[in-house]
Amino acid sequence: MSKRTSRRDFIKKSVAATTGIFVIPHIIPASALGINSVTAPSDRVVMGAIGTGSQGTSNMRDFLQLGNAVQFVALCDVDSNNLARAKGIVDTAYKNSDCRTYGDFREFLAKEKLDAVSIALPDHWHGIIYTEAVNNKLHVYGEKPICRTIKDGQTIVAAVKRNNIIWQTGSWQRSLPNFRRGAELAINGRAGKINYIEVGLPDGGGGIGTPPVKEVPPELNWEMWLGPAPRVAYRGVSHWNWRWILDYSGGQLTDWAGHHIDIANWGAGLEHTGPVEISGAGVYPAEGIYNVPVEYDFLCKYANGIQMRVANASRLKLGMGTTWYGDRGWIHTDRGNRLSASDPKILEEVIGENEIHLYKSENHWQNFIDCVHSGNQAIAPVEVAYHAISVGLLGEIAMTTGQTIHWDPEKEEITGNPRASRLLSRPYRQPWTLPNV
Amino acid sequence: MKKQYLITLLAALLITVIPSCKKGTIYKTLIISDQSDNDRTTSAAIVRQILDETGMFNCTVMTTPAKAEDMSAFSPNFSRYKLVVLDYAGEVWPEKTTAAFTDYLNNGGGVVVCNPKSDPISGPSDTVTVSKRKDFEIRTVVFDHPVTKGLPVRWLHASDELVHGVNVGGENVQILATASSGAAFSGTGRREPVLFSRNYGKGRIFTTLIGTPDGGENTALHCTGFIVTLQRGAEWAASGSVTREVPFDFPTAAGVVLRPDFREIDLEDAFANIGNYDIPKSTRYFIWLQSQIRKAAGNEETLLMLEKKMDGVLTNKEATVEAKKLILRELSWMGTDYSVPVIKSLESVPELRDDMEYALARLQITDN
């Protein structure tokens, strides 16, 4: 632990060195001084990754593309095939075979001396592993949604605050120009005063039926994959398809809340609060082990009068993405560099010097590394991620209970509904517990 | 074969079905079938069964004279009925029958049309073709019509023919649901109508293009999507509104759902079967329970009734471990102190240890 702290101090010192206090320690070879665009090893952020499935590998590749800014040294996964494949990617990039591998995150965290970790896991593991990583004073690039329950989210947010580390959520839409521009136009009133927002997230579907119980393949540590979730027989449902089972995910709703709800909050000034009333309904499959809502539609009311409807895209006129409706028009943004408005002139508006200028990042992964160096807040900090996913989770509770949920965004609790309040957290299966902060 | 056919027909003609009456209006209904092929006889009998299930319709099935026989005497007294269901692909009716039918509609009659590859007024269409039989996705396209209000946007329909090239036209017609005749059907890529409605004079017509018999299991007619839209369409045609709720087992984009006996699960069925819960066989009794808990939100009396039934599954020695696990999970958030002793009594069952601890841990969080 003390070594890790000293490494970060060293990075800070190195940054200081480039800004004028020109002290060159003799131990650094001349070739590593950053001359000819080579980053000094001491400026590289030493990273590891927990979770090397599709999203974990994608993030790792994005970090590797930053070249010498980062150095991946260790990986962890409960699937030894994924782990070996990911090690191959790292070793190929560095032309060596040095990348270390672990099957247990506890050993990974105990043995590795890292600056930062990139984490991409099924949601049911986020509460424990994010909190442990942060408690180990690591800077974290963490996939959305940051939590499976409100309680998990509150714990992670508290851990980040207490440990004063840099957190970047994988809500990378924030680092794309159309989303930032759309949000900036909205928050500066270019569609008038925002009173209603529609957020379209993907439809569910593609049922997985009920696959038969299978033997666990030798590469997979199923017990560790399940971790705090209830023990169930292995039916071949782990990678990717965990998204369709409530024990691990809330489906497309929670998978995408960290994108379009996050953007909606950004453009409406709702990043640091939550709704006060949530009501709606989900459509659940009657057959098969797919038990997340396959369609969903709920309305959130905020204390300032704004209402936000979150639904699967097929239910909404403008489909996927975020639409801010103001008293003078609307602004819509979505993937594929989409940005449109009720009047095209809105899109040509210039934002004045004294208006709100939203945080600008052109590369989500670079922004994280920059912030690790500078100590500045990243573009997608943890509280903001929490206020995006909590909308999805409260919607999930409204749909599960069939009731209108009253939420106190200050006290962070449901009022007047003990049954719904129980759904704010989940007991973990022994021996797992949510770590103390 | 022919004899059996005749017996079926006689049975259909002679038996007037008196459905088990639930409270509320009962709509006197005439189902008109034809003798052109055996499939129509089968589907008319199934359509009657599906309508009977609601307890809202008092159905009579009438069969027209056989092909090439004299139709001139075919003249039902439409005005005696609130609803006329045409499950018919036979010959064009005599002019006076057609006129009487039009009067019936103009005067506020309700009509449901099933699979009109031809219609009794204008005859067969030469533009209509049908695809090979397969599962396909239907999209609800109108959400404020009584028939489709509350339905999922996307739902899979089981093993049916998609009808291509039906020209839906005329005044006051609304296409309510469509399916793509895209690559899967070697079709045009156009969205074909599947369900549509028409207000005609003071009357209403609901047309369904799904639910075609297949000469075997008739899977398409067992699709919950077909059954429920037919029941809702019939209520709307008869009354102008729909009082029935969209059931929990309406299909979704995640998979087709069939009702083997056309029946909706009720409390008795659910708790008779939920204890036998076996994931690969059927999850629907448990999903039914979840839907009922949602529906009972705020009604402590109903919730306690359900809770006691759930406790009954926990104490039932015959009930499967899988069933008990699911019940424990549900009780963990909706249960009351009433269930705590029952849950604790499972301590001696090692397979349920985790689930029991889960339920007790959550149930103790009773204050905000």
Interface residues (C-beta under 8 A of the other chain):
Chain A: D203 G204 G205 G206 G207 G209 T210 P212 P230 R231 W244 V283 Y284 P285 A286 E287 G288 I289 Y290 N291 V294 E295 N312 S314 R315 T400 T401 G402 Q403 E413 I414 T415 G416 P418 R419 A420 S421 R422 L423 S425 R426 P427 R429 Q430
Chain B: R139 F143 P152 V153 R154 T224 F248 D249 F250 P251 T252 A253 A254 G255 V257 I279 P280 S282 T283 R284 I287 W288 Q290 S291 I293 R294 K295 A297 G298 K325 R329 S332 W333 M334 D354 D355 E357 Y358 A361 R362 L363 I365 T366 D367 N368
